[in-house]
């Protein structure tokens, strides 16, 4: 499933990132790599998703989060 489909309060593990090279490298520099845990904190009305990665909160647009594939953490 994509990160944009994530539910508020749930945690996921990044399975893959399918974005343009520059954007993918920027997310990696911020700590979002394959295998990283991601928590969905909030979902704003205009499509912005607020996530927590390695203790840092990020606001990501739907065009980015729909290209980040995640799997649920049990």
N, CA, C and O atoms as CSV, one atom per row, in Angstrom:
chain,resi,resn,atom,element,x,y,z
A,1,UNK,N,N,0.842,-1.177,0.000
A,1,UNK,CA,C,0.000,0.000,0.000
A,1,UNK,C,C,0.881,1.231,0.000
A,1,UNK,O,O,2.048,1.158,0.386
A,2,UNK,N,N,0.345,2.351,-0.423
A,2,UNK,CA,C,1.130,3.586,-0.435
A,2,UNK,C,C,0.967,4.318,0.903
A,2,UNK,O,O,-0.013,4.114,1.620
A,3,UNK,N,N,1.924,5.155,1.216
A,3,UNK,CA,C,1.889,5.897,2.465
A,3,UNK,C,C,0.678,6.829,2.520
A,3,UNK,O,O,0.162,7.101,3.604
A,4,UNK,N,N,0.222,7.315,1.385
A,4,UNK,CA,C,-0.937,8.210,1.355
A,4,UNK,C,C,-2.211,7.513,1.830
A,4,UNK,O,O,-3.169,8.184,2.215
A,5,UNK,N,N,-2.239,6.181,1.811
A,5,UNK,CA,C,-3.395,5.409,2.274
A,5,UNK,C,C,-3.299,5.067,3.759
A,5,UNK,O,O,-4.198,4.430,4.308
A,6,UNK,N,N,-2.216,5.484,4.409
A,6,UNK,CA,C,-1.998,5.176,5.816
A,6,UNK,C,C,-3.015,5.833,6.731
A,6,UNK,O,O,-3.540,6.907,6.436
A,7,UNK,N,N,-3.281,5.174,7.836
A,7,UNK,CA,C,-4.246,5.671,8.814
A,7,UNK,C,C,-3.529,6.445,9.914
A,7,UNK,O,O,-2.413,6.103,10.305
A,8,UNK,N,N,-4.185,7.491,10.407
A,8,UNK,CA,C,-3.624,8.317,11.465
A,8,UNK,C,C,-3.400,7.463,12.712
A,8,UNK,O,O,-4.282,6.713,13.131
A,9,UNK,N,N,-2.210,7.588,13.296
A,9,UNK,CA,C,-1.867,6.838,14.494
A,9,UNK,C,C,-1.229,5.487,14.231
A,9,UNK,O,O,-0.848,4.792,15.173
A,10,UNK,N,N,-1.107,5.103,12.971
A,10,UNK,CA,C,-0.520,3.805,12.622
A,10,UNK,C,C,0.948,3.946,12.253
A,10,UNK,O,O,1.400,5.008,11.826
A,11,UNK,N,N,1.684,2.848,12.428
A,11,UNK,CA,C,3.105,2.816,12.065
A,11,UNK,C,C,3.305,1.863,10.900
A,11,UNK,O,O,2.629,0.840,10.790
A,12,UNK,N,N,4.241,2.214,10.035
A,12,UNK,CA,C,4.523,1.429,8.844
A,12,UNK,C,C,6.029,1.335,8.646
A,12,UNK,O,O,6.794,2.086,9.251
A,13,UNK,N,N,6.443,0.410,7.797
A,13,UNK,CA,C,7.849,0.272,7.419
A,13,UNK,C,C,7.938,0.564,5.920
A,13,UNK,O,O,7.149,0.039,5.134
A,14,UNK,N,N,8.889,1.393,5.530
A,14,UNK,CA,C,9.059,1.755,4.120
A,14,UNK,C,C,9.560,0.539,3.352
A,14,UNK,O,O,10.608,-0.022,3.671
A,15,UNK,N,N,8.800,0.139,2.337
A,15,UNK,CA,C,9.184,-0.998,1.500
A,15,UNK,C,C,9.983,-0.529,0.293
A,15,UNK,O,O,10.988,-1.145,-0.062
A,16,UNK,N,N,9.543,0.562,-0.347
A,16,UNK,CA,C,10.278,1.118,-1.480
A,16,UNK,C,C,9.824,2.551,-1.730
A,16,UNK,O,O,8.728,2.957,-1.344
A,17,UNK,N,N,10.699,3.297,-2.384
A,17,UNK,CA,C,10.410,4.686,-2.737
A,17,UNK,C,C,10.564,4.805,-4.243
A,17,UNK,O,O,11.640,4.549,-4.784
A,18,UNK,N,N,9.489,5.193,-4.923
A,18,UNK,CA,C,9.493,5.289,-6.393
A,18,UNK,C,C,9.284,6.745,-6.801
A,18,UNK,O,O,8.212,7.121,-7.276
A,19,UNK,N,N,10.313,7.549,-6.611
A,19,UNK,CA,C,10.249,8.975,-6.910
A,19,UNK,C,C,11.402,9.345,-7.831
A,19,UNK,O,O,12.334,8.558,-8.001
A,20,UNK,N,N,11.351,10.550,-8.436
A,20,UNK,CA,C,12.511,11.006,-9.222
A,20,UNK,C,C,13.784,10.979,-8.366
A,20,UNK,O,O,13.732,11.180,-7.153
A,21,UNK,N,N,14.897,10.734,-9.002
A,21,UNK,CA,C,16.171,10.533,-8.314
A,21,UNK,C,C,16.501,11.643,-7.316
A,21,UNK,O,O,16.900,11.352,-6.188
A,22,UNK,N,N,16.342,12.900,-7.706
A,22,UNK,CA,C,16.675,14.019,-6.816
A,22,UNK,C,C,15.824,14.009,-5.557
A,22,UNK,O,O,16.335,14.204,-4.454
A,23,UNK,N,N,14.537,13.783,-5.720
A,23,UNK,CA,C,13.621,13.772,-4.585
A,23,UNK,C,C,13.876,12.562,-3.684
A,23,UNK,O,O,13.803,12.666,-2.460
A,24,UNK,N,N,14.169,11.434,-4.290
A,24,UNK,CA,C,14.471,10.232,-3.511
A,24,UNK,C,C,15.738,10.431,-2.679
A,24,UNK,O,O,15.784,10.027,-1.517
A,25,UNK,N,N,16.754,11.043,-3.255
A,25,UNK,CA,C,17.999,11.314,-2.528
A,25,UNK,C,C,17.763,12.308,-1.396
A,25,UNK,O,O,18.377,12.192,-0.335
A,26,UNK,N,N,16.885,13.279,-1.608
A,26,UNK,CA,C,16.583,14.255,-0.556
A,26,UNK,C,C,15.902,13.564,0.633
A,26,UNK,O,O,16.243,13.835,1.784
A,27,UNK,N,N,14.953,12.685,0.360
A,27,UNK,CA,C,14.295,11.945,1.431
A,27,UNK,C,C,15.283,11.045,2.165
A,27,UNK,O,O,15.207,10.907,3.386
A,28,UNK,N,N,16.206,10.435,1.434
A,28,UNK,CA,C,17.240,9.612,2.066
A,28,UNK,C,C,18.115,10.458,2.977
A,28,UNK,O,O,18.485,10.016,4.065
A,29,UNK,N,N,18.451,11.670,2.547
A,29,UNK,CA,C,19.270,12.561,3.365
A,29,UNK,C,C,18.534,12.962,4.644
A,29,UNK,O,O,19.164,13.232,5.667
A,30,UNK,N,N,17.208,13.000,4.586
A,30,UNK,CA,C,16.404,13.334,5.756
A,30,UNK,C,C,16.147,12.113,6.641
A,30,UNK,O,O,15.561,12.244,7.716
A,31,UNK,N,N,16.574,10.939,6.206
A,31,UNK,CA,C,16.446,9.742,7.028
A,31,UNK,C,C,15.396,8.755,6.589
A,31,UNK,O,O,15.239,7.716,7.230
A,32,UNK,N,N,14.668,9.032,5.522
A,32,UNK,CA,C,13.648,8.096,5.054
A,32,UNK,C,C,14.262,7.175,4.008
A,32,UNK,O,O,14.394,7.534,2.838
A,33,UNK,N,N,14.631,5.983,4.455
A,33,UNK,CA,C,15.212,4.986,3.571
A,33,UNK,C,C,14.377,3.709,3.649
A,33,UNK,O,O,13.494,3.588,4.497
A,34,UNK,N,N,14.658,2.774,2.771
A,34,UNK,CA,C,13.959,1.493,2.792
A,34,UNK,C,C,14.208,0.806,4.129
A,34,UNK,O,O,15.349,0.699,4.578
A,35,UNK,N,N,13.128,0.341,4.763
A,35,UNK,CA,C,13.221,-0.325,6.050
A,35,UNK,C,C,12.991,0.587,7.251
A,35,UNK,O,O,12.896,0.107,8.381
A,36,UNK,N,N,12.902,1.876,7.026
A,36,UNK,CA,C,12.698,2.838,8.101
A,36,UNK,C,C,11.250,2.810,8.583
A,36,UNK,O,O,10.330,2.649,7.781
A,37,UNK,N,N,11.046,2.967,9.895
A,37,UNK,CA,C,9.694,3.057,10.450
A,37,UNK,C,C,9.147,4.468,10.252
A,37,UNK,O,O,9.857,5.457,10.434
A,38,UNK,N,N,7.872,4.538,9.875
A,38,UNK,CA,C,7.185,5.805,9.640
A,38,UNK,C,C,5.865,5.768,10.390
A,38,UNK,O,O,5.122,4.791,10.284
A,39,UNK,N,N,5.561,6.816,11.146
A,39,UNK,CA,C,4.278,6.927,11.838
A,39,UNK,C,C,3.480,8.056,11.207
A,39,UNK,O,O,4.010,9.142,10.970
A,40,UNK,N,N,2.209,7.802,10.936
A,40,UNK,CA,C,1.330,8.834,10.389
A,40,UNK,C,C,0.730,9.604,11.560
A,40,UNK,O,O,0.014,9.036,12.385
A,41,UNK,N,N,1.025,10.897,11.628
A,41,UNK,CA,C,0.550,11.723,12.726
A,41,UNK,C,C,-0.753,12.442,12.407
A,41,UNK,O,O,-1.633,12.547,13.261
A,42,UNK,N,N,-0.878,12.935,11.181
A,42,UNK,CA,C,-2.066,13.694,10.814
A,42,UNK,C,C,-2.214,13.733,9.305
A,42,UNK,O,O,-1.247,13.537,8.568
A,43,UNK,N,N,-3.422,13.985,8.857
A,43,UNK,CA,C,-3.712,14.121,7.440
A,43,UNK,C,C,-4.509,15.405,7.262
A,43,UNK,O,O,-5.629,15.523,7.760
A,44,UNK,N,N,-3.935,16.356,6.557
A,44,UNK,CA,C,-4.575,17.656,6.364
A,44,UNK,C,C,-5.526,17.614,5.175
A,44,UNK,O,O,-5.428,16.733,4.320
A,45,UNK,N,N,-6.438,18.565,5.129
A,45,UNK,CA,C,-7.495,18.579,4.120
A,45,UNK,C,C,-6.986,18.773,2.695
A,45,UNK,O,O,-7.602,18.269,1.756
A,46,UNK,N,N,-5.899,19.475,2.513
A,46,UNK,CA,C,-5.407,19.722,1.153
A,46,UNK,C,C,-4.465,18.640,0.654
A,46,UNK,O,O,-3.763,18.842,-0.336
A,47,UNK,N,N,-4.439,17.506,1.318
A,47,UNK,CA,C,-3.641,16.397,0.844
A,47,UNK,C,C,-2.285,16.254,1.490
A,47,UNK,O,O,-1.511,15.373,1.117
A,48,UNK,N,N,-1.982,17.107,2.457
A,48,UNK,CA,C,-0.691,17.027,3.134
A,48,UNK,C,C,-0.761,15.969,4.228
A,48,UNK,O,O,-1.716,15.926,5.003
A,49,UNK,N,N,0.254,15.119,4.283
A,49,UNK,CA,C,0.339,14.071,5.290
A,49,UNK,C,C,1.501,14.408,6.218
A,49,UNK,O,O,2.615,14.647,5.752
A,50,UNK,N,N,1.253,14.428,7.515
A,50,UNK,CA,C,2.305,14.697,8.486
A,50,UNK,C,C,2.754,13.363,9.058
A,50,UNK,O,O,1.963,12.621,9.641
A,51,UNK,N,N,4.041,13.070,8.880
A,51,UNK,CA,C,4.601,11.793,9.310
A,51,UNK,C,C,5.785,12.027,10.250
A,51,UNK,O,O,6.390,13.099,10.263
A,52,UNK,N,N,6.092,11.001,11.028
A,52,UNK,CA,C,7.242,11.050,11.925
A,52,UNK,C,C,8.234,9.983,11.483
A,52,UNK,O,O,7.905,8.799,11.413
A,53,UNK,N,N,9.448,10.422,11.188
A,53,UNK,CA,C,10.508,9.532,10.736
A,53,UNK,C,C,11.739,9.772,11.601
A,53,UNK,O,O,12.273,10.881,11.626
A,54,UNK,N,N,12.190,8.746,12.307
A,54,UNK,CA,C,13.386,8.832,13.151
A,54,UNK,C,C,13.331,10.025,14.108
A,54,UNK,O,O,14.331,10.716,14.305
A,55,UNK,N,N,12.166,10.259,14.697
A,55,UNK,CA,C,12.009,11.312,15.686
A,55,UNK,C,C,11.766,12.698,15.125
A,55,UNK,O,O,11.643,13.651,15.894
A,56,UNK,N,N,11.691,12.844,13.813
A,56,UNK,CA,C,11.473,14.135,13.170
A,56,UNK,C,C,10.153,14.122,12.416
A,56,UNK,O,O,9.819,13.146,11.744
A,57,UNK,N,N,9.406,15.214,12.532
A,57,UNK,CA,C,8.119,15.318,11.837
A,57,UNK,C,C,8.311,15.975,10.480
A,57,UNK,O,O,9.035,16.963,10.349
A,58,UNK,N,N,7.651,15.411,9.469
A,58,UNK,CA,C,7.696,15.946,8.113
A,58,UNK,C,C,6.284,16.131,7.590
A,58,UNK,O,O,5.385,15.356,7.919
A,59,UNK,N,N,6.092,17.151,6.781
A,59,UNK,CA,C,4.842,17.337,6.055
A,59,UNK,C,C,5.145,17.020,4.594
A,59,UNK,O,O,5.970,17.685,3.966
A,60,UNK,N,N,4.477,16.007,4.058
A,60,UNK,CA,C,4.705,15.569,2.689
A,60,UNK,C,C,3.412,15.651,1.900
A,60,UNK,O,O,2.348,15.305,2.412
A,61,UNK,N,N,3.493,16.102,0.669
A,61,UNK,CA,C,2.331,16.187,-0.198
A,61,UNK,C,C,1.896,14.816,-0.685
A,61,UNK,O,O,2.680,13.867,-0.680
A,62,UNK,N,N,0.637,14.715,-1.105
A,62,UNK,CA,C,0.098,13.430,-1.592
A,62,UNK,C,C,0.839,12.929,-2.824
A,62,UNK,O,O,0.976,11.721,-3.017
A,63,UNK,N,N,1.321,13.852,-3.665
A,63,UNK,CA,C,2.048,13.415,-4.860
A,63,UNK,C,C,3.338,12.691,-4.490
A,63,UNK,O,O,3.843,11.891,-5.277
A,64,UNK,N,N,3.876,12.960,-3.305
A,64,UNK,CA,C,5.066,12.253,-2.821
A,64,UNK,C,C,4.657,10.978,-2.096
A,64,UNK,O,O,5.204,9.911,-2.372
A,65,UNK,N,N,3.700,11.073,-1.169
A,65,UNK,CA,C,3.343,9.918,-0.347
A,65,UNK,C,C,2.690,8.786,-1.144
A,65,UNK,O,O,2.759,7.629,-0.731
A,66,UNK,N,N,2.065,9.099,-2.268
A,66,UNK,CA,C,1.469,8.018,-3.070
A,66,UNK,C,C,2.530,7.190,-3.779
A,66,UNK,O,O,2.236,6.108,-4.287
A,67,UNK,N,N,3.767,7.690,-3.818
A,67,UNK,CA,C,4.878,6.964,-4.454
A,67,UNK,C,C,5.829,6.324,-3.444
A,67,UNK,O,O,6.894,5.828,-3.814
A,68,UNK,N,N,5.440,6.338,-2.171
A,68,UNK,CA,C,6.222,5.654,-1.133
A,68,UNK,C,C,5.418,4.440,-0.704
A,68,UNK,O,O,4.342,4.584,-0.123
A,69,UNK,N,N,5.918,3.260,-0.978
A,69,UNK,CA,C,5.217,2.035,-0.642
A,69,UNK,C,C,5.622,1.579,0.761
A,69,UNK,O,O,6.804,1.562,1.104
A,70,UNK,N,N,4.632,1.213,1.558
A,70,UNK,CA,C,4.886,0.824,2.942
A,70,UNK,C,C,4.173,-0.490,3.268
A,70,UNK,O,O,3.265,-0.918,2.556
A,71,UNK,N,N,4.608,-1.117,4.364
A,71,UNK,CA,C,3.927,-2.312,4.871
A,71,UNK,C,C,3.647,-2.082,6.334
A,71,UNK,O,O,4.428,-1.432,7.030
A,72,UNK,N,N,2.547,-2.608,6.799
A,72,UNK,CA,C,2.128,-2.405,8.200
A,72,UNK,C,C,3.092,-3.094,9.151
A,72,UNK,O,O,3.613,-4.172,8.865
A,73,UNK,N,N,3.319,-2.441,10.298
A,73,UNK,CA,C,4.158,-3.013,11.349
A,73,UNK,C,C,3.231,-3.625,12.382
A,73,UNK,O,O,2.330,-2.954,12.885
A,74,UNK,N,N,3.443,-4.886,12.699
A,74,UNK,CA,C,2.564,-5.580,13.646
A,74,UNK,C,C,2.829,-5.178,15.072
A,74,UNK,O,O,2.170,-5.675,15.986
